Protein backbone atom coordinates (compact mmCIF):
# COMPACT_ATOMS: atom_id res chain seq x y z
CA UNK A 1 0.00 0.00 0.00
CA UNK A 2 2.87 2.39 0.70
CA UNK A 3 3.96 2.07 -2.89
CA UNK A 4 0.42 2.79 -4.13
CA UNK A 5 0.04 5.83 -1.86
CA UNK A 6 3.50 7.04 -2.87
CA UNK A 7 2.61 6.58 -6.53
CA UNK A 8 -0.64 8.51 -6.07
CA UNK A 9 1.18 11.30 -4.22
CA UNK A 10 3.82 11.47 -6.95
CA UNK A 11 1.15 11.57 -9.66
CA UNK A 12 -0.64 14.44 -7.88
CA UNK A 13 2.64 16.32 -7.46
CA UNK A 14 3.54 15.92 -11.14
CA UNK A 15 0.02 16.97 -12.16
CA UNK A 16 0.38 20.07 -10.00
CA UNK A 17 3.78 20.95 -11.50
CA UNK A 18 2.49 20.41 -15.05
CA UNK A 19 -0.59 22.53 -14.43
CA UNK A 20 1.44 25.35 -12.87
CA UNK A 21 3.78 25.49 -15.85
CA UNK A 22 0.85 25.68 -18.26
CA UNK A 23 -1.36 28.05 -16.31
CA UNK A 24 -1.14 31.09 -14.10
CA UNK A 25 -4.01 29.90 -11.91
CA UNK A 26 -3.39 27.69 -8.87
CA UNK A 27 -4.42 24.05 -9.08
CA UNK A 28 -7.13 22.64 -6.84
CA UNK A 29 -7.11 18.95 -6.01
CA UNK A 30 -10.23 17.39 -4.51
CA UNK A 31 -9.88 13.83 -3.23
CA UNK A 32 -13.38 12.40 -2.63
CA UNK A 33 -13.88 9.41 -0.36
CA UNK A 34 -17.44 8.18 0.15
CA UNK A 35 -18.58 5.46 2.52
CA UNK A 36 -19.98 2.38 0.71
CA UNK A 37 -20.01 4.05 -2.69
CA UNK A 38 -19.28 1.30 -5.18
CA UNK A 39 -18.35 1.59 -8.83
CA UNK A 40 -20.24 2.60 -11.04
CA UNK A 41 -22.90 4.18 -8.83
CA UNK A 42 -22.78 7.73 -10.16
CA UNK A 43 -24.73 9.19 -13.03
CA UNK A 44 -21.57 10.30 -14.91
CA UNK A 45 -20.46 6.64 -14.85
CA UNK A 46 -23.69 5.51 -16.48
CA UNK A 47 -25.91 4.57 -13.53
CA UNK A 48 -29.44 5.77 -14.35
CA UNK A 49 -30.93 5.00 -10.92
CA UNK A 50 -28.54 7.23 -8.96
CA UNK A 51 -28.54 10.99 -9.54
CA UNK A 52 -25.27 12.73 -8.61
CA UNK A 53 -25.42 16.17 -10.28
CA UNK A 54 -22.64 17.78 -8.23
CA UNK A 55 -20.23 14.88 -8.73
CA UNK A 56 -21.13 14.98 -12.44
CA UNK A 57 -20.15 18.67 -12.61
CA UNK A 58 -16.84 17.95 -10.88
CA UNK A 59 -16.10 15.09 -13.27
CA UNK A 60 -16.80 17.27 -16.33
CA UNK A 61 -14.59 20.12 -15.17
CA UNK A 62 -11.72 18.03 -13.82
CA UNK A 63 -9.90 14.74 -14.08
CA UNK A 64 -11.41 11.47 -12.89
CA UNK A 65 -8.97 8.97 -11.39
CA UNK A 66 -10.58 5.67 -12.30
CA UNK A 67 -7.95 2.98 -11.77
CA UNK A 68 -6.58 2.14 -8.35
CA UNK A 69 -5.73 -0.63 -5.94
CA UNK A 70 -6.63 -0.92 -2.29
CA UNK A 71 -4.93 -2.48 0.72
CA UNK A 72 -8.12 -4.21 1.79
CA UNK A 73 -11.59 -4.54 0.20
CA UNK A 74 -13.35 -3.30 3.36
CA UNK A 75 -14.31 0.36 3.78
CA UNK A 76 -12.76 1.49 7.05
CA UNK A 77 -9.37 -0.25 6.74
CA UNK A 78 -9.09 0.89 3.12
CA UNK A 79 -9.79 4.53 4.01
CA UNK A 80 -7.31 4.32 6.88
CA UNK A 81 -4.66 3.01 4.46
CA UNK A 82 -5.31 5.87 2.05
CA UNK A 83 -5.08 8.51 4.77
CA UNK A 84 -2.06 7.08 6.62
CA UNK A 85 -0.12 5.26 3.90
CA UNK A 86 0.03 2.14 6.07
CA UNK A 87 -1.62 -1.27 5.84
C-alpha positions, 0 to 999 in steps of 0.5 A: 500500500505504501507504494500505491500511496506514494505513486498517487502522491507522486502523480498528484505532485507531477500533475500540479507541476504540469498545471502550474507550468501551463497556467497562471491559476493555482491548481485545486485537487479534490480527493473524494472518499465516500462510505460504501459508494461502489463503482459505477454508482454515479450518473456520470459513470452511467448509472441511471438509478442514482442521480449525482449532479454535483459529482457529475459537474466535478467530473466534467470540469476536472480529471477522474482517477478511475484505476486504483488498488486498495490495501483491503476490500473493506471500507474502514481499513481501506480509508485508513490506508489511504489517509495514513499510507500504512496497511 
